[in-house]
Amino acid sequence: MPTATPLSFRAKVGGYIALTKPRIIELLLITTVPTMFVAQQGVPPVWLMVATVLGGALAAGGANAINMVIDQDIDKLMKRTSGRPLVTGVMTGRNALIFALTLEVAAFVWLWAFANLLSAVLAISATLFYVFIYSLWLKRTSTHNIVIGGAAGSVPVLVGWAAVANSLSWAPIVLFLVIFYWTPPHFWALAIKYRDDYSAASVPMLPSVRSLEVTANRIIRYTIIQVALTVVFAPVAGMGLLYLMSAIVLGAVFTAYTFMVRKELTERSAMRLFSFSITYITLLFGAITLDVVIR
């Protein structure tokens, strides 16, 4: 009877990196540093930015790894996730969980030591919310799963602000809400393409249990609220004309993409929206940074 070929060290390392979902971490951290610029009203200390980004990456990576441990039963049922390391057997669930918890402990200690206790507590609270509210409860039981669960992905702006100011105010809360309302349109657009996967795994993601028309209408509603919040952020945070005009123009384009989804009701239009939603959030937070720097 043939024996399984041992995995190379490189394959094992790649598997552990994949557990953290690096692309999602990149997206989360895009929002952290610009928020620090607003809190500082200038360029924050470089070391503080590095420390906050690293601590946030550790916390987010640990949360994503725990999510994979929880979801390994449904990941094997979906084509999009069938290549994940726990499905392919790169490591055991036990080892993945130990790895994830180690990242969380490291994130808390790191942020407390090199930023402050508030930022450390916020980062770990996001993990707890993501694991217990989203992964263990809402994801498999409610069409509001990504709506409420998406709050965890909004916390990095609070972490960035707290790292600089050691407190919170209305400005980071508005930014939190911007990400909170941006997340459902962003994710639902992707879920339209993979709605059959979610149906196969009995996960009630909106496009898999409601019509594309209903999904598109909700995408539009959330986008309009989110764009309005980006405008509200300007006076709340004392932003300049560069940011305000960027928010209006980018918001108009984002909204146009959502109406295109509503008009066509196709996977192609949904994926165009998904792709632009990433460009949108990157440019929006880039405008935040540039606005602060050129004042």
C-alpha positions as protocol buffer text, in pm:
chain_id: "A"
residue {
  index: 1
  type: MET
  ca { x: 0 y: 0 z: 0 }
}
residue {
  index: 2
  type: PRO
  ca { x: 158 y: 333 z: -104 }
}
residue {
  index: 3
  type: THR
  ca { x: 238 y: 583 z: 167 }
}
residue {
  index: 4
  type: ALA
  ca { x: 163 y: 953 z: 147 }
}
residue {
  index: 5
  type: THR
  ca { x: 452 y: 1172 z: 36 }
}
residue {
  index: 6
  type: PRO
  ca { x: 570 y: 1389 z: 326 }
}
residue {
  index: 7
  type: LEU
  ca { x: 503 y: 1758 z: 275 }
}
residue {
  index: 8
  type: SER
  ca { x: 803 y: 1982 z: 221 }
}
residue {
  index: 9
  type: PHE
  ca { x: 889 y: 2255 z: 469 }
}
residue {
  index: 10
  type: ARG
  ca { x: 796 y: 2513 z: 207 }
}
residue {
  index: 11
  type: ALA
  ca { x: 453 y: 2355 z: 158 }
}
residue {
  index: 12
  type: LYS
  ca { x: 389 y: 2353 z: 533 }
}
residue {
  index: 13
  type: VAL
  ca { x: 492 y: 2718 z: 570 }
}
residue {
  index: 14
  type: GLY
  ca { x: 273 y: 2807 z: 272 }
}
residue {
  index: 15
  type: GLY
  ca { x: -17 y: 2629 z: 439 }
}
residue {
  index: 16
  type: TYR
  ca { x: 19 y: 2824 z: 761 }
}
residue {
  index: 17
  type: ILE
  ca { x: 42 y: 3150 z: 568 }
}
residue {
  index: 18
  type: ALA
  ca { x: -272 y: 3055 z: 375 }
}
residue {
  index: 19
  type: LEU
  ca { x: -452 y: 3000 z: 706 }
}
residue {
  index: 20
  type: THR
  ca { x: -421 y: 3373 z: 780 }
}
residue {
  index: 21
  type: LYS
  ca { x: -588 y: 3476 z: 449 }
}
residue {
  index: 22
  type: PRO
  ca { x: -321 y: 3734 z: 354 }
}
residue {
  index: 23
  type: ARG
  ca { x: -537 y: 3915 z: 97 }
}
residue {
  index: 24
  type: ILE
  ca { x: -801 y: 3991 z: 358 }
}
residue {
  index: 25
  type: ILE
  ca { x: -533 y: 4116 z: 597 }
}
residue {
  index: 26
  type: GLU
  ca { x: -400 y: 4350 z: 327 }
}
residue {
  index: 27
  type: LEU
  ca { x: -746 y: 4497 z: 282 }
}
residue {
  index: 28
  type: LEU
  ca { x: -793 y: 4548 z: 655 }
}
residue {
  index: 29
  type: LEU
  ca { x: -457 y: 4717 z: 698 }
}
residue {
  index: 30
  type: ILE
  ca { x: -524 y: 4955 z: 408 }
}
residue {
  index: 31
  type: THR
  ca { x: -772 y: 5122 z: 644 }
}
residue {
  index: 32
  type: THR
  ca { x: -552 y: 5123 z: 954 }
}
residue {
  index: 33
  type: VAL
  ca { x: -261 y: 5348 z: 856 }
}
residue {
  index: 34
  type: PRO
  ca { x: -465 y: 5633 z: 698 }
}
residue {
  index: 35
  type: THR
  ca { x: -676 y: 5645 z: 1014 }
}
residue {
  index: 36
  type: MET
  ca { x: -355 y: 5690 z: 1212 }
}
residue {
  index: 37
  type: PHE
  ca { x: -268 y: 5991 z: 995 }
}
residue {
  index: 38
  type: VAL
  ca { x: -601 y: 6154 z: 1081 }
}
residue {
  index: 39
  type: ALA
  ca { x: -558 y: 6081 z: 1452 }
}
residue {
  index: 40
  type: GLN
  ca { x: -207 y: 6228 z: 1443 }
}
residue {
  index: 41
  type: GLN
  ca { x: -313 y: 6519 z: 1217 }
}
residue {
  index: 42
  type: GLY
  ca { x: 9 y: 6451 z: 1035 }
}
residue {
  index: 43
  type: VAL
  ca { x: 256 y: 6169 z: 984 }
}
residue {
  index: 44
  type: PRO
  ca { x: 255 y: 5928 z: 1281 }
}
residue {
  index: 45
  type: PRO
  ca { x: 586 y: 5792 z: 1414 }
}
residue {
  index: 46
  type: VAL
  ca { x: 708 y: 5530 z: 1169 }
}
residue {
  index: 47
  type: TRP
  ca { x: 775 y: 5276 z: 1441 }
}
residue {
  index: 48
  type: LEU
  ca { x: 422 y: 5315 z: 1577 }
}
residue {
  index: 49
  type: MET
  ca { x: 277 y: 5255 z: 1231 }
}
residue {
  index: 50
  type: VAL
  ca { x: 492 y: 4944 z: 1184 }
}
residue {
  index: 51
  type: ALA
  ca { x: 404 y: 4813 z: 1529 }
}
residue {
  index: 52
  type: THR
  ca { x: 31 y: 4873 z: 1480 }
}
residue {
  index: 53
  type: VAL
  ca { x: 25 y: 4716 z: 1136 }
}
residue {
  index: 54
  type: LEU
  ca { x: 216 y: 4411 z: 1258 }
}
residue {
  index: 55
  type: GLY
  ca { x: -5 y: 4371 z: 1565 }
}
residue {
  index: 56
  type: GLY
  ca { x: -318 y: 4411 z: 1356 }
}
residue {
  index: 57
  type: ALA
  ca { x: -192 y: 4158 z: 1102 }
}
residue {
  index: 58
  type: LEU
  ca { x: -124 y: 3903 z: 1378 }
}
residue {
  index: 59
  type: ALA
  ca { x: -472 y: 3950 z: 1525 }
}
residue {
  index: 60
  type: ALA
  ca { x: -648 y: 3934 z: 1187 }
}
residue {
  index: 61
  type: GLY
  ca { x: -441 y: 3635 z: 1080 }
}
residue {
  index: 62
  type: GLY
  ca { x: -527 y: 3449 z: 1398 }
}
residue {
  index: 63
  type: ALA
  ca { x: -898 y: 3524 z: 1353 }
}
residue {
  index: 64
  type: ASN
  ca { x: -891 y: 3401 z: 993 }
}
residue {
  index: 65
  type: ALA
  ca { x: -712 y: 3082 z: 1097 }
}
residue {
  index: 66
  type: ILE
  ca { x: -971 y: 3010 z: 1368 }
}
residue {
  index: 67
  type: ASN
  ca { x: -1241 y: 3069 z: 1108 }
}
residue {
  index: 68
  type: MET
  ca { x: -1084 y: 2805 z: 883 }
}
residue {
  index: 69
  type: VAL
  ca { x: -1078 y: 2557 z: 1172 }
}
residue {
  index: 70
  type: ILE
  ca { x: -1448 y: 2618 z: 1233 }
}
residue {
  index: 71
  type: ASP
  ca { x: -1538 y: 2605 z: 864 }
}
residue {
  index: 72
  type: GLN
  ca { x: -1336 y: 2304 z: 752 }
}
residue {
  index: 73
  type: ASP
  ca { x: -1653 y: 2093 z: 721 }
}
residue {
  index: 74
  type: ILE
  ca { x: -1819 y: 2336 z: 480 }
}
residue {
  index: 75
  type: ASP
  ca { x: -1497 y: 2441 z: 305 }
}
residue {
  index: 76
  type: LYS
  ca { x: -1468 y: 2092 z: 157 }
}
residue {
  index: 77
  type: LEU
  ca { x: -1815 y: 2131 z: 6 }
}
residue {
  index: 78
  type: MET
  ca { x: -1741 y: 2455 z: -179 }
}
residue {
  index: 79
  type: LYS
  ca { x: -1522 y: 2475 z: -490 }
}
residue {
  index: 80
  type: ARG
  ca { x: -1392 y: 2820 z: -392 }
}
residue {
  index: 81
  type: THR
  ca { x: -1254 y: 2691 z: -60 }
}
residue {
  index: 82
  type: SER
  ca { x: -1168 y: 2331 z: -146 }
}
residue {
  index: 83
  type: GLY
  ca { x: -798 y: 2415 z: -172 }
}
residue {
  index: 84
  type: ARG
  ca { x: -765 y: 2551 z: 179 }
}
residue {
  index: 85
  type: PRO
  ca { x: -492 y: 2386 z: 391 }
}
residue {
  index: 86
  type: LEU
  ca { x: -722 y: 2210 z: 637 }
}
residue {
  index: 87
  type: VAL
  ca { x: -922 y: 2060 z: 351 }
}
residue {
  index: 88
  type: THR
  ca { x: -614 y: 1941 z: 166 }
}
residue {
  index: 89
  type: GLY
  ca { x: -454 y: 1805 z: 483 }
}
residue {
  index: 90
  type: VAL
  ca { x: -151 y: 2033 z: 498 }
}
residue {
  index: 91
  type: MET
  ca { x: -196 y: 2045 z: 876 }
}
residue {
  index: 92
  type: THR
  ca { x: -440 y: 1919 z: 1137 }
}
residue {
  index: 93
  type: GLY
  ca { x: -716 y: 2126 z: 1289 }
}
residue {
  index: 94
  type: ARG
  ca { x: -541 y: 2101 z: 1626 }
}
residue {
  index: 95
  type: ASN
  ca { x: -216 y: 2245 z: 1491 }
}
residue {
  index: 96
  type: ALA
  ca { x: -405 y: 2517 z: 1307 }
}
residue {
  index: 97
  type: LEU
  ca { x: -588 y: 2617 z: 1625 }
}
residue {
  index: 98
  type: ILE
  ca { x: -265 y: 2625 z: 1827 }
}
residue {
  index: 99
  type: PHE
  ca { x: -111 y: 2843 z: 1556 }
}
residue {
  index: 100
  type: ALA
  ca { x: -413 y: 3076 z: 1556 }
}
residue {
  index: 101
  type: LEU
  ca { x: -422 y: 3117 z: 1934 }
}
residue {
  index: 102
  type: THR
  ca { x: -48 y: 3182 z: 1938 }
}
residue {
  index: 103
  type: LEU
  ca { x: -99 y: 3464 z: 1688 }
}
residue {
  index: 104
  type: GLU
  ca { x: -374 y: 3615 z: 1905 }
}
residue {
  index: 105
  type: VAL
  ca { x: -162 y: 3608 z: 2219 }
}
residue {
  index: 106
  type: ALA
  ca { x: 132 y: 3756 z: 2027 }
}
residue {
  index: 107
  type: ALA
  ca { x: -93 y: 4030 z: 1883 }
}
residue {
  index: 108
  type: PHE
  ca { x: -225 y: 4131 z: 2225 }
}
residue {
  index: 109
  type: VAL
  ca { x: 117 y: 4136 z: 2391 }
}
residue {
  index: 110
  type: TRP
  ca { x: 275 y: 4318 z: 2096 }
}
residue {
  index: 111
  type: LEU
  ca { x: 13 y: 4592 z: 2073 }
}
residue {
  index: 112
  type: TRP
  ca { x: 7 y: 4642 z: 2449 }
}
residue {
  index: 113
  type: ALA
  ca { x: 388 y: 4668 z: 2460 }
}
residue {
  index: 114
  type: PHE
  ca { x: 446 y: 4887 z: 2153 }
}
residue {
  index: 115
  type: ALA
  ca { x: 117 y: 5078 z: 2115 }
}
residue {
  index: 116
  type: ASN
  ca { x: -120 y: 5075 z: 2412 }
}
residue {
  index: 117
  type: LEU
  ca { x: -368 y: 4856 z: 2599 }
}
residue {
  index: 118
  type: LEU
  ca { x: -674 y: 5005 z: 2426 }
}
residue {
  index: 119
  type: SER
  ca { x: -551 y: 4911 z: 2079 }
}
residue {
  index: 120
  type: ALA
  ca { x: -467 y: 4559 z: 2203 }
}
residue {
  index: 121
  type: VAL
  ca { x: -811 y: 4512 z: 2357 }
}
residue {
  index: 122
  type: LEU
  ca { x: -985 y: 4639 z: 2041 }
}
residue {
  index: 123
  type: ALA
  ca { x: -786 y: 4403 z: 1817 }
}
residue {
  index: 124
  type: ILE
  ca { x: -870 y: 4099 z: 2028 }
}
residue {
  index: 125
  type: SER
  ca { x: -1233 y: 4206 z: 2062 }
}
residue {
  index: 126
  type: ALA
  ca { x: -1258 y: 4198 z: 1681 }
}
residue {
  index: 127
  type: THR
  ca { x: -1134 y: 3840 z: 1683 }
}
residue {
  index: 128
  type: LEU
  ca { x: -1382 y: 3736 z: 1951 }
}
residue {
  index: 129
  type: PHE
  ca { x: -1668 y: 3900 z: 1760 }
}
residue {
  index: 130
  type: TYR
  ca { x: -1561 y: 3740 z: 1432 }
}
residue {
  index: 131
  type: VAL
  ca { x: -1528 y: 3393 z: 1583 }
}
residue {
  index: 132
  type: PHE
  ca { x: -1827 y: 3378 z: 1816 }
}
residue {
  index: 133
  type: ILE
  ca { x: -2080 y: 3610 z: 1651 }
}
residue {
  index: 134
  type: TYR
  ca { x: -2003 y: 3555 z: 1284 }
}
residue {
  index: 135
  type: SER
  ca { x: -1834 y: 3216 z: 1242 }
}
residue {
  index: 136
  type: LEU
  ca { x: -2006 y: 3014 z: 1514 }
}
residue {
  index: 137
  type: TRP
  ca { x: -2348 y: 3177 z: 1504 }
}
residue {
  index: 138
  type: LEU
  ca { x: -2461 y: 3402 z: 1220 }
}
residue {
  index: 139
  type: LYS
  ca { x: -2276 y: 3257 z: 922 }
}
residue {
  index: 140
  type: ARG
  ca { x: -2481 y: 2938 z: 918 }
}
residue {
  index: 141
  type: THR
  ca { x: -2809 y: 3075 z: 1050 }
}
residue {
  index: 142
  type: SER
  ca { x: -2891 y: 3417 z: 906 }
}
residue {
  index: 143
  type: THR
  ca { x: -2888 y: 3616 z: 583 }
}
residue {
  index: 144
  type: HIS
  ca { x: -2762 y: 3902 z: 801 }
}
residue {
  index: 145
  type: ASN
  ca { x: -2441 y: 3706 z: 863 }
}
residue {
  index: 146
  type: ILE
  ca { x: -2203 y: 3930 z: 670 }
}
residue {
  index: 147
  type: VAL
  ca { x: -2392 y: 4246 z: 772 }
}
residue {
  index: 148
  type: ILE
  ca { x: -2342 y: 4201 z: 1145 }
}
residue {
  index: 149
  type: GLY
  ca { x: -2031 y: 3986 z: 1122 }
}
residue {
  index: 150
  type: GLY
  ca { x: -1867 y: 4248 z: 906 }
}
residue {
  index: 151
  type: ALA
  ca { x: -1830 y: 4467 z: 1214 }
}
residue {
  index: 152
  type: ALA
  ca { x: -1514 y: 4271 z: 1296 }
}
residue {
  index: 153
  type: GLY
  ca { x: -1354 y: 4392 z: 974 }
}
residue {
  index: 154
  type: SER
  ca { x: -1436 y: 4750 z: 1068 }
}
residue {
  index: 155
  type: VAL
  ca { x: -1238 y: 4743 z: 1393 }
}
residue {
  index: 156
  type: PRO
  ca { x: -891 y: 4804 z: 1241 }
}
residue {
  index: 157
  type: VAL
  ca { x: -976 y: 5174 z: 1199 }
}
residue {
  index: 158
  type: LEU
  ca { x: -1049 y: 5188 z: 1572 }
}
residue {
  index: 159
  type: VAL
  ca { x: -721 y: 5008 z: 1646 }
}
residue {
  index: 160
  type: GLY
  ca { x: -527 y: 5255 z: 1431 }
}
residue {
  index: 161
  type: TRP
  ca { x: -688 y: 5555 z: 1595 }
}
residue {
  index: 162
  type: ALA
  ca { x: -642 y: 5415 z: 1946 }
}
residue {
  index: 163
  type: ALA
  ca { x: -276 y: 5339 z: 1881 }
}
residue {
  index: 164
  type: VAL
  ca { x: -215 y: 5709 z: 1819 }
}
residue {
  index: 165
  type: ALA
  ca { x: -465 y: 5879 z: 2051 }
}
residue {
  index: 166
  type: ASN
  ca { x: -512 y: 5613 z: 2322 }
}
residue {
  index: 167
  type: SER
  ca { x: -883 y: 5701 z: 2307 }
}
residue {
  index: 168
  type: LEU
  ca { x: -1173 y: 5703 z: 2062 }
}
residue {
  index: 169
  type: SER
  ca { x: -1389 y: 5984 z: 1923 }
}
residue {
  index: 170
  type: TRP
  ca { x: -1659 y: 6040 z: 1662 }
}
residue {
  index: 171
  type: ALA
  ca { x: -1416 y: 6044 z: 1368 }
}
residue {
  index: 172
  type: PRO
  ca { x: -1301 y: 5680 z: 1401 }
}
residue {
  index: 173
  type: ILE
  ca { x: -1658 y: 5574 z: 1479 }
}
residue {
  index: 174
  type: VAL
  ca { x: -1778 y: 5725 z: 1149 }
}
residue {
  index: 175
  type: LEU
  ca { x: -1494 y: 5548 z: 967 }
}
residue {
  index: 176
  type: PHE
  ca { x: -1595 y: 5226 z: 1144 }
}
residue {
  index: 177
  type: LEU
  ca { x: -1945 y: 5272 z: 1003 }
}
residue {
  index: 178
  type: VAL
  ca { x: -1806 y: 5343 z: 655 }
}
residue {
  index: 179
  type: ILE
  ca { x: -1635 y: 5003 z: 651 }
}
residue {
  index: 180
  type: PHE
  ca { x: -1935 y: 4841 z: 820 }
}
residue {
  index: 181
  type: TYR
  ca { x: -2170 y: 4952 z: 539 }
}
residue {
  index: 182
  type: TRP
  ca { x: -1911 y: 4894 z: 265 }
}
residue {
  index: 183
  type: THR
  ca { x: -1861 y: 4528 z: 361 }
}
residue {
  index: 184
  type: PRO
  ca { x: -2203 y: 4383 z: 260 }
}
residue {
  index: 185
  type: PRO
  ca { x: -2203 y: 4526 z: -97 }
}
residue {
  index: 186
  type: HIS
  ca { x: -1841 y: 4418 z: -137 }
}
residue {
  index: 187
  type: PHE
  ca { x: -1906 y: 4065 z: -13 }
}
residue {
  index: 188
  type: TRP
  ca { x: -2251 y: 4015 z: -164 }
}
residue {
  index: 189
  type: ALA
  ca { x: -2108 y: 4101 z: -506 }
}
residue {
  index: 190
  type: LEU
  ca { x: -1859 y: 3815 z: -469 }
}
residue {
  index: 191
  type: ALA
  ca { x: -2125 y: 3588 z: -321 }
}
residue {
  index: 192
  type: ILE
  ca { x: -2340 y: 3633 z: -633 }
}
residue {
  index: 193
  type: LYS
  ca { x: -2072 y: 3448 z: -830 }
}
residue {
  index: 194
  type: TYR
  ca { x: -2039 y: 3174 z: -568 }
}
residue {
  index: 195
  type: ARG
  ca { x: -2402 y: 3146 z: -463 }
}
residue {
  index: 196
  type: ASP
  ca { x: -2416 y: 2780 z: -572 }
}
residue {
  index: 197
  type: ASP
  ca { x: -2122 y: 2706 z: -341 }
}
residue {
  index: 198
  type: TYR
  ca { x: -2304 y: 2856 z: -46 }
}
residue {
  index: 199
  type: SER
  ca { x: -2619 y: 2664 z: -133 }
}
residue {
  index: 200
  type: ALA
  ca { x: -2419 y: 2338 z: -147 }
}
residue {
  index: 201
  type: ALA
  ca { x: -2282 y: 2408 z: 201 }
}
residue {
  index: 202
  type: SER
  ca { x: -2622 y: 2526 z: 337 }
}
residue {
  index: 203
  type: VAL
  ca { x: -2479 y: 2868 z: 423 }
}
residue {
  index: 204
  type: PRO
  ca { x: -2758 y: 3130 z: 394 }
}
residue {
  index: 205
  type: MET
  ca { x: -2548 y: 3397 z: 225 }
}
residue {
  index: 206
  type: LEU
  ca { x: -2798 y: 3644 z: 79 }
}
residue {
  index: 207
  type: PRO
  ca { x: -2757 y: 3568 z: -295 }
}
residue {
  index: 208
  type: SER
  ca { x: -2793 y: 3194 z: -232 }
}
residue {
  index: 209
  type: VAL
  ca { x: -3132 y: 3223 z: -59 }
}
residue {
  index: 210
  type: ARG
  ca { x: -3279 y: 3537 z: -216 }
}
residue {
  index: 211
  type: SER
  ca { x: -3315 y: 3647 z: -576 }
}
residue {
  index: 212
  type: LEU
  ca { x: -3046 y: 3849 z: -753 }
}
residue {
  index: 213
  type: GLU
  ca { x: -3294 y: 4136 z: -768 }
}
residue {
  index: 214
  type: VAL
  ca { x: -3338 y: 4140 z: -390 }
}
residue {
  index: 215
  type: THR
  ca { x: -2961 y: 4117 z: -344 }
}
residue {
  index: 216
  type: ALA
  ca { x: -2896 y: 4403 z: -588 }
}
residue {
  index: 217
  type: ASN
  ca { x: -3151 y: 4625 z: -414 }
}
residue {
  index: 218
  type: ARG
  ca { x: -2983 y: 4567 z: -79 }
}
residue {
  index: 219
  type: ILE
  ca { x: -2643 y: 4635 z: -229 }
}
residue {
  index: 220
  type: ILE
  ca { x: -2771 y: 4971 z: -352 }
}
residue {
  index: 221
  type: ARG
  ca { x: -2922 y: 5064 z: -14 }
}
residue {
  index: 222
  type: TYR
  ca { x: -2609 y: 4982 z: 181 }
}
residue {
  index: 223
  type: THR
  ca { x: -2390 y: 5162 z: -71 }
}
residue {
  index: 224
  type: ILE
  ca { x: -2594 y: 5482 z: -53 }
}
residue {
  index: 225
  type: ILE
  ca { x: -2566 y: 5484 z: 328 }
}
residue {
  index: 226
  type: GLN
  ca { x: -2194 y: 5411 z: 309 }
}
residue {
  index: 227
  type: VAL
  ca { x: -2127 y: 5690 z: 58 }
}
residue {
  index: 228
  type: ALA
  ca { x: -2325 y: 5934 z: 273 }
}
residue {
  index: 229
  type: LEU
  ca { x: -2109 y: 5838 z: 571 }
}
residue {
  index: 230
  type: THR
  ca { x: -1791 y: 5914 z: 375 }
}
residue {
  index: 231
  type: VAL
  ca { x: -1925 y: 6266 z: 322 }
}
residue {
  index: 232
  type: VAL
  ca { x: -2021 y: 6299 z: 690 }
}
residue {
  index: 233
  type: PHE
  ca { x: -1665 y: 6204 z: 781 }
}
residue {
  index: 234
  type: ALA
  ca { x: -1531 y: 6523 z: 620 }
}
residue {
  index: 235
  type: PRO
  ca { x: -1673 y: 6773 z: 873 }
}
residue {
  index: 236
  type: VAL
  ca { x: -1650 y: 6531 z: 1166 }
}
residue {
  index: 237
  type: ALA
  ca { x: -1277 y: 6477 z: 1114 }
}
residue {
  index: 238
  type: GLY
  ca { x: -1200 y: 6823 z: 974 }
}
residue {
  index: 239
  type: MET
  ca { x: -1097 y: 6687 z: 635 }
}
residue {
  index: 240
  type: GLY
  ca { x: -1017 y: 6916 z: 343 }
}
residue {
  index: 241
  type: LEU
  ca { x: -1156 y: 6965 z: -6 }
}
residue {
  index: 242
  type: LEU
  ca { x: -930 y: 6700 z: -160 }
}
residue {
  index: 243
  type: TYR
  ca { x: -1082 y: 6427 z: 54 }
}
residue {
  index: 244
  type: LEU
  ca { x: -1438 y: 6555 z: 20 }
}
residue {
  index: 245
  type: MET
  ca { x: -1423 y: 6571 z: -361 }
}
residue {
  index: 246
  type: SER
  ca { x: -1259 y: 6228 z: -373 }
}
residue {
  index: 247
  type: ALA
  ca { x: -1532 y: 6083 z: -152 }
}
residue {
  index: 248
  type: ILE
  ca { x: -1806 y: 6231 z: -372 }
}
residue {
  index: 249
  type: VAL
  ca { x: -1653 y: 6122 z: -704 }
}
residue {
  index: 250
  type: LEU
  ca { x: -1556 y: 5775 z: -585 }
}
residue {
  index: 251
  type: GLY
  ca { x: -1894 y: 5733 z: -421 }
}
residue {
  index: 252
  type: ALA
  ca { x: -2073 y: 5829 z: -742 }
}
residue {
  index: 253
  type: VAL
  ca { x: -1875 y: 5571 z: -940 }
}
residue {
  index: 254
  type: PHE
  ca { x: -1935 y: 5303 z: -674 }
}
residue {
  index: 255
  type: THR
  ca { x: -2307 y: 5374 z: -679 }
}
residue {
  index: 256
  type: ALA
  ca { x: -2313 y: 5358 z: -1058 }
}
residue {
  index: 257
  type: TYR
  ca { x: -2159 y: 5011 z: -1044 }
}
residue {
  index: 258
  type: THR
  ca { x: -2431 y: 4897 z: -800 }
}
residue {
  index: 259
  type: PHE
  ca { x: -2706 y: 5021 z: -1032 }
}
residue {
  index: 260
  type: MET
  ca { x: -2539 y: 4833 z: -1316 }
}
residue {
  index: 261
  type: VAL
  ca { x: -2566 y: 4516 z: -1111 }
}
residue {
  index: 262
  type: ARG
  ca { x: -2936 y: 4592 z: -1056 }
}
residue {
  index: 263
  type: LYS
  ca { x: -2986 y: 4651 z: -1428 }
}
residue {
  index: 264
  type: GLU
  ca { x: -2801 y: 4343 z: -1558 }
}
residue {
  index: 265
  type: LEU
  ca { x: -2839 y: 4094 z: -1268 }
}
residue {
  index: 266
  type: THR
  ca { x: -2537 y: 3898 z: -1390 }
}
residue {
  index: 267
  type: GLU
  ca { x: -2226 y: 3749 z: -1233 }
}
residue {
  index: 268
  type: ARG
  ca { x: -2016 y: 3965 z: -1466 }
}
residue {
  index: 269
  type: SER
  ca { x: -2162 y: 4291 z: -1338 }
}
residue {
  index: 270
  type: ALA
  ca { x: -2134 y: 4167 z: -980 }
}
residue {
  index: 271
  type: MET
  ca { x: -1765 y: 4086 z: -1021 }
}
residue {
  index: 272
  type: ARG
  ca { x: -1703 y: 4428 z: -1177 }
}
residue {
  index: 273
  type: LEU
  ca { x: -1856 y: 4578 z: -864 }
}
residue {
  index: 274
  type: PHE
  ca { x: -1649 y: 4348 z: -641 }
}
residue {
  index: 275
  type: SER
  ca { x: -1326 y: 4447 z: -815 }
}
residue {
  index: 276
  type: PHE
  ca { x: -1407 y: 4816 z: -802 }
}
residue {
  index: 277
  type: SER
  ca { x: -1507 y: 4797 z: -436 }
}
residue {
  index: 278
  type: ILE
  ca { x: -1146 y: 4708 z: -351 }
}
residue {
  index: 279
  type: THR
  ca { x: -1013 y: 4989 z: -571 }
}
residue {
  index: 280
  type: TYR
  ca { x: -1268 y: 5222 z: -414 }
}
residue {
  index: 281
  type: ILE
  ca { x: -1169 y: 5159 z: -53 }
}
residue {
  index: 282
  type: THR
  ca { x: -799 y: 5181 z: -142 }
}
residue {
  index: 283
  type: LEU
  ca { x: -840 y: 5516 z: -320 }
}
residue {
  index: 284
  type: LEU
  ca { x: -1072 y: 5654 z: -51 }
}
residue {
  index: 285
  type: PHE
  ca { x: -826 y: 5586 z: 228 }
}
residue {
  index: 286
  type: GLY
  ca { x: -542 y: 5701 z: 7 }
}
residue {
  index: 287
  type: ALA
  ca { x: -727 y: 6032 z: -29 }
}
residue {
  index: 288
  type: ILE
  ca { x: -760 y: 6049 z: 350 }
}
residue {
  index: 289
  type: THR
  ca { x: -384 y: 6014 z: 386 }
}
residue {
  index: 290
  type: LEU
  ca { x: -300 y: 6261 z: 112 }
}
residue {
  index: 291
  type: ASP
  ca { x: -547 y: 6517 z: 247 }
}
residue {
  index: 292
  type: VAL
  ca { x: -378 y: 6511 z: 588 }
}
residue {
  index: 293
  type: VAL
  ca { x: -26 y: 6523 z: 447 }
}
residue {
  index: 294
  type: ILE
  ca { x: -73 y: 6820 z: 211 }
}
residue {
  index: 295
  type: ARG
  ca { x: -248 y: 7044 z: 463 }
}
